[in-house]
Amino acid sequence: MEQAAFTREELMRRLEEHRRKKKVLIETIQKEMHDRIKERTGEDVTSFNVW
């Protein structure tokens, strides 16, 4: 099966979609981590280090 070449617009659309999904995932993980740490320690978290 041959793979068709992507156009620049298609690649840019895919890249932006990937960035959007990553941002949503990171926000979800940060909220969950914040809730777990607050529940465990009773203190608010000021920052997170996400790779």
GROMACS elastic network, one bead per residue, 0.5 to 0.9 nm:
[ bonds ]
;  ai    aj funct       b0    kb
    6     9     6  0.80946   500
    6    10     6  0.60560   500
    6    11     6  0.64381   500
    7    10     6  0.51910   500
    7    11     6  0.63309   500
    7    12     6  0.86542   500
    8    11     6  0.51371   500
    8    12     6  0.61139   500
    8    13     6  0.85431   500
    9    12     6  0.50914   500
    9    13     6  0.60572   500
    9    14     6  0.85779   500
   10    13     6  0.50660   500
   10    14     6  0.61821   500
   10    15     6  0.85833   500
   11    14     6  0.51186   500
   11    15     6  0.61015   500
   11    16     6  0.86316   500
   12    15     6  0.50118   500
   12    16     6  0.61297   500
   12    17     6  0.85149   500
   13    16     6  0.52617   500
   13    17     6  0.61526   500
   13    18     6  0.86121   500
   14    17     6  0.50735   500
   14    18     6  0.61186   500
   14    19     6  0.86379   500
   15    18     6  0.50927   500
   15    19     6  0.62252   500
   15    20     6  0.86415   500
   16    19     6  0.50394   500
   16    20     6  0.61122   500
   16    21     6  0.86147   500
   17    20     6  0.50783   500
   17    21     6  0.61804   500
   17    22     6  0.85588   500
   18    21     6  0.52031   500
   18    22     6  0.61193   500
   18    23     6  0.86279   500
   19    22     6  0.50914   500
   19    23     6  0.61595   500
   19    24     6  0.87082   500
   20    23     6  0.51825   500
   20    24     6  0.63298   500
   20    25     6  0.86710   500
   21    24     6  0.51726   500
   21    25     6  0.61249   500
   21    26     6  0.86143   500
   22    25     6  0.50724   500
   22    26     6  0.60961   500
   22    27     6  0.85808   500
   23    26     6  0.52042   500
   23    27     6  0.62136   500
   23    28     6  0.86490   500
   24    27     6  0.51802   500
   24    28     6  0.62116   500
   24    29     6  0.86994   500
   25    28     6  0.50842   500
   25    29     6  0.61773   500
   25    30     6  0.85809   500
   26    29     6  0.50995   500
   26    30     6  0.60451   500
   26    31     6  0.85835   500
   26    50     6  0.75195   500
   27    30     6  0.51289   500
   27    31     6  0.62048   500
   27    32     6  0.86627   500
   28    31     6  0.52576   500
   28    32     6  0.62766   500
   28    33     6  0.86413   500
   29    32     6  0.51254   500
   29    33     6  0.60585   500
   29    34     6  0.84794   500
   30    33     6  0.50683   500
   30    34     6  0.59828   500
   30    35     6  0.85657   500
   30    48     6  0.71440   500
   30    50     6  0.84850   500
   31    34     6  0.50470   500
   31    35     6  0.61857   500
   31    36     6  0.86431   500
   32    35     6  0.51770   500
   32    36     6  0.61839   500
   32    37     6  0.86181   500
   33    36     6  0.51366   500
   33    37     6  0.60481   500
   33    38     6  0.84298   500
   33    45     6  0.89870   500
   33    48     6  0.87702   500
   34    37     6  0.53237   500
   34    38     6  0.60474   500
   34    39     6  0.85009   500
   34    44     6  0.73929   500
   34    45     6  0.62396   500
   34    48     6  0.88007   500
   35    38     6  0.52125   500
   35    39     6  0.60697   500
   35    40     6  0.85706   500
   35    44     6  0.88241   500
   36    39     6  0.51113   500
   36    40     6  0.60765   500
   36    41     6  0.85458   500
   37    40     6  0.50501   500
   37    41     6  0.58446   500
   37    42     6  0.73182   500
   37    43     6  0.73368   500
   37    44     6  0.76431   500
   37    45     6  0.73299   500
   38    41     6  0.53950   500
   38    43     6  0.51638   500
   38    44     6  0.56730   500
   38    45     6  0.72638   500
   39    42     6  0.55771   500
   39    43     6  0.80634   500
   40    43     6  0.83263   500
   41    44     6  0.84171   500
   45    48     6  0.78086   500
